[in-house]
Amino acid sequence: MPNRFQLPTVRFRALTTLFTAATLLAGLTGISARCNAQENYEIQVYGSETVKPGKTMVEMHSNYTFNGSTTKQEGVLPTRHQLHETLEITHGYSDTFETGFYLFTSAQKHQGWDFVGAHIRPRWRVPESAKWPVGFSLSTEFGYQRRDFSTDDWTFEIRPIIDKQLGRWYVAFNPAFEQSFKGLNAPRGLAFSPAAKISYDVTPKVTLGLEYYGSTGPFLQWDRLADQQHQICPSVDLNLGQEWEFNFGVALGLTHSTDNMLVKMIVGKRFNF
């Protein structure tokens, strides 16, 4: 009996061709983009599953901006050639509840290594026993960022997470809403920051995907397109077992207000504590 993951040569070539074409298209679209200040510390489309009770997930998010802003904008340091390292520790307390903690840092030539801020993220999910047609969880995130690295010091986010596995295909949608409590965007109200992902299991261990990240401005009154942030990110996930997580992607900006080229990597390990 053939392995269900055995991929015909023609289909494999079609997938790799689409993956390459998406990368080139995004690069050509964003190649002339100007880059304004943008926060890129934890770039990830969430799945609905939470960390199992008694388990602790430790992740390192590494992001490097090759082509970003080159001068200070609204008091925020330039992002070009800026390295971000984010430590994320998430503990599962029950089958439906986890809490994550983030520590943000940044390094840049002539600037050195800096502490940026910290966030806490409780998350609840609908249990599998509810037999919903899709996976669903609700993430909330609250935290602080230093003014040199963000236009807003204190922020809150609420992120519904919807996903579905369809054979080898996987889709996820995160329509997030953000509120600043202190900073330039505080008077603007809720901002809409959607994220989405579609991926395909090429083999049991390799998954190719396409991720999208955006920020449109106030939810009921979007900014003009040039001032919005939109990124497309071809990515690869390595399925190294239930205890590990690995994701790598190249994010490319599609508007003048988005960093043009950024490389991101996530490495995670689950522990029994």
N, C-alpha and C positions, 0 to 999 in steps of 0.2 A: 504494500500500500504506500503510495507516495506521501511524503511529508506535506502537511497542509500549508506549510510556509514556503515550500519550494516554488520559486517564482519563474515563470517562463521568461526566456531571454528577451523576447519582444516587449513584454510588459515591464521588465526591469529597465530596458533601454528607454522606454517611454517615460518612466518615472524619473530617471536620472536626467533626461533631456528637459522635462518640465521643471525640475529642481534648479538646473543650471540656468534655464531661460528666466525663471523668476528672479534669480540673483542678478543676472545681467540687466534685466529690465529695471529692477529697483535701483541698481547702481547708475544706469543712464538717466533715470528720472531724477535722482537726487544729486547728480554730480555737480550741478552748479548752485546748490542750495547754500544760502547763508545760514549760520547757526546762532541762535540765541541761547540764553541760559536755559539749561534743561537738567532735570534730576534723573540720573541713571545709576541706581544703586542695586536694586533688586528687580531684574527684568525677567519676568516669568508669567506665563499664563497658568493660573491655578487649575488643578483638577478638583473634583468634589470630594474625593476620599480624604479622610483625616488620619493622622497617625494613630496607630492602635494603642489601646490602654496599656500603660506600663512601658511603652517604647519612647525613646527620645531620638529625634532626627537632628543631626548636626550637619549643616550645609555651609559651604563657602561659595559666595557669589562673587565672581571676578569679572569686571567690565573695564575695557580700555577704549577710550575715544581717540580714533586716529584723526578725524576731521570734525572739529567742533568749533566753538566760538574762540576767538583769539584775544579778546579784550574783556574787561569787566563790563557786565551789563546789569543795570539796576542793583549794583552793589555785590553781584555774584561773580566769583572768580571764573576766568575762562575755562572751558571744558576740553579744549584741544590738548591731546597727549596727557590727559588726566586718567589715573588708574584708581578704580574704586574697588575696595575689598569689603564685603559685607558678611559678617558672621550671623547666621540664623540658627537658633536652637528652638525646636518645637517638641513639646511633650504631650502625649495623648493621655487624657484622664478618664475617658470612657469611650464607648463605641461611637459616640456622636459628638464628642467635644475635645478640642485641643487648644493649646495656647502657645503662640510663638513669640520669640523675642529677637529683635534685630539690633546689631551694633554696626553703624556705618563709619567707614574710614575712607580717606582719600589721600593720594600721593601725586605729586607733580614736580617737575624740574623747577628749581629755584624756590619752591614752596615747601618742600619737605612732606612728611607724613602727618596728617591731621585727623583728629577726632571730628566727625561730622554730626552725629546725633544717634538717637536710639528710639525704637518703636516697640510697642507691645501689640499682639494680634490674637485675640480670642476668635475661635471659629466653631460653629455648630453645623451639623449636617443631618439630612434626612436619612434615617437608617434604611438598610436594604430591605428590612422586613416590611416597610411601608409599600414596597413594590411600585414605586413611581416609575414612569416610562423613561425618565432621565435621572442622572445623578444631580443632586442639588445640595449646596451648602452655602452658608452665609458667613462671610469674614468681616470683622471690624478691626480697624487699626488706628492707633492713636500714638502720637509721638512728637519729638522735638528735633529740629535741624538748626545748626548754626547759621547765622545770617550771611556769612561769607559764601555759603554753599547753596542757599535756597532763598527765594524771595519771601518765604513764609516760615516763621519759627515753629508754631504749634499747629498741627493739622490733624484732621480726623477723616477716615475713609470707611465707607461701607461698600462691600463688594459681593453681590450675588454671584454664585459660581454654578454654571450649568454645563454638564458634559454628557457624552454618550459614546460607548464603544460599539461599533458596527462591523463585526468581523475584524479584518485587519485595519479598518479605518477608525480614527478617533477624532471627535470634534469637541471643542470647549469654547464657551463664551463667558466673559467676565465683564458685565456692564457696571463699572465702578463709579462711585460718586464721592467727590472729595470736598471737604470744607476746611478753609483756613480760619483759625481763631485769632492769629496774630501775624500780620504781614501785609504785603501789598494786595493780596487777593482776598483778604478777609471781607471787604465790603461787597464782593462780587457774588457771594452765595455759593451754592453747590456747583462744582465743576464736573463735567462728564468726561470720564477717562475709560473708554472701552478697550478691551483686549480680547483676542480670539486666536484659536489654533486649530489647524487641521493637519493630521499626520497619517502615515501609512507604514505598517510593519513590513519592511522589505524582507527581513529574515527574523528568526526568533530573537535576535540580539540587536538588530539595527532598525531604527525607525527614522524615516525622513519626514520633516514637517515644515510647515510655513506658519509663522506667527505674525500677529499684527498688534501694534500698540498705538493708542491715540489719546489725544487730549483736545477737546473741542472748545473749552472755555465754559462759561456759565450754562447750566443745563437748559434753561428756557430762552437763552439769548446767546447763541454760539458766536464766537469770534469769527472775523473774516478768515477765509481759507488760508491765506498767507501767514496768519498769526496762530493757526492751529498747529498741533504737533501730530505727525503721522509717521510711523515706522513700519517697515515690512522686514521680516527676519527669517530667512531660510535657516533651518536648524536640523540637528541630528541628535537623537537620544539613543544611548546605549543601554540595553536591558541586561544588566549584570547580576540580576538576582533581586529578591525582595528586600534585601538589606541595603542596597546601593541605589544611587541616583546619579546620572550623568547627562548633562545637556550642553550643547555647544551651538552657537549661532552667530551670524553676522547681521547686525541691524543697520538698515539703510534708510536715511531720511527722505521723505517725499514732499516736504514743504520747506519754505525758507526759515521757519522757526525751529526746525528739528536738526539735531546733530546728524551730520551726513553719513558717517561710517563709524560703527562701534562693534567691537567683538565682545561676546559674553560667554562665560562658562560657569556652570553650576556643578559642584561635586558634593554629594551627600552620603551620609552613612547613618543607619539606624542602630541604636544601642539599647540594651535591656536595662535601662535605669531612668 
